[in-house]
Amino acid sequence: MANSVYRVTEIVGTSTRSWEDAVKTAVQTASRSLRDLRVAEVGALDVTVGDDGKVKSYRAKVKLSFKFEGEGAVAVEPAPPAAARRASAPAAAPRAASKKKTSSKKVARKSRRR
């Protein structure tokens, strides 16, 4: 058996149905851009809860290992999650500060402290 090197990356899969579907979603999506997937290890399971107290979605953190193809080979990384794409997008223009009314008592206290 030849020596091999494997890379491990962690992704999060989501589903509105179950944790099992969340894991399947993660593996199937990653398999579109990663070659030679070998093992998927479920690290953590959690849920998001709505205002009504009901489960909105199931989330599974999955560690995937895939064969690293040696020197000069480029391992294809999965697309960054939506949150990372939003973070790298240009920020929206800041909102104008609202004018708050300050009572004369607060102004007087602030001037005494200085």
N, C-alpha and C positions, 0 to 999 in steps of 0.2 A: 504494500500500500504506500503510495507517495505521500510525502508531507504536504500538509495543506494549512492555509491560514484563513480564518473566518473573521468577518467583521460583525459587530453587534450594534444595532441601532434600536432606539426605543420610539415607538409611536403610540398614539391613542386612537382607538376605534370607538365609534359611537353608534347607537341604535335606539330606536324608540320601542323596540320589541323585547330584547333580552341581552344579557351579557354575552351569550353564545353568538348572537348575531353581531354584536360589537366586535368580537374577536375575528369573526369571519370577514367583516367589512375591512378591518385593519389589514389582514393577511391578503385578501383579494386585491385591495388597492395597492399595497406595496408590491405585489407580484407583477404588476404592470410595468414597474420601472426597475425592479431589482431582479438580477438573474441568480439562479442557483440558491434559492431560499432553502435553508436546511431545517431550522428549528424555530418555532414560535413559543415563547415562554410568557405566560400570563403573569404579570407582576402585581397588579392591583386592580380591584374592581370598585367602582363607585357609581353613584347615581346623581342626577341633577333633579332638584325638587322645585315644583312650581309654587306660586302663591297660594294655590288651593290645597297644598300639602300632598299632592299626588306626584308620583315619579314622572318626570318629563322625558328623561333619556338615561340609558345605561352606558357607562363608559368603561373601557378596558385598556389598561396600559399593557402593551405587548412588546417584548424584546424579541427582535428578529435577528437571526444569524444567517449570513449568506457568504458564499465562498469568495474570497478576495483573490483576484486572478494574477497575482505576482507583479513584478517590476514593470513599470510603464503602463500597466493596465489601469483604467479609470473605473472605479466603482461608482455606479450611478446612485445618487442619493434620492430619496423620495422627495416630492415637492414639500415645501415647508407648510405647516398647518396654517389655516386661515388667519389665526391670531397673529402669527409672525408676518404674514403678507400684509395685514392691516397695519402692523407696527412699522413696517418699512415704507408704507405709502406716505406721501406728503400729508402733513397735518392740515386740518381745516383751519381757516383763519380764526383767530381767537375772537370770542364774543366781546362786544363792548361792555365795559364794566357798568353795572347798574348803579344808579345814584341812590345811595341809602341816606335816609334822613338821620342825622345825628342830633340827639337831644342836647340842649344847652348845658344840662348837668354833666353829661359825658365830656363835653368840650372843656368845661371848667375844671373837671377832675384831671384831665390830661394836661392842661396847662399848669396846674399846681404841681404835678409830678416832675415836670421838667425843671 
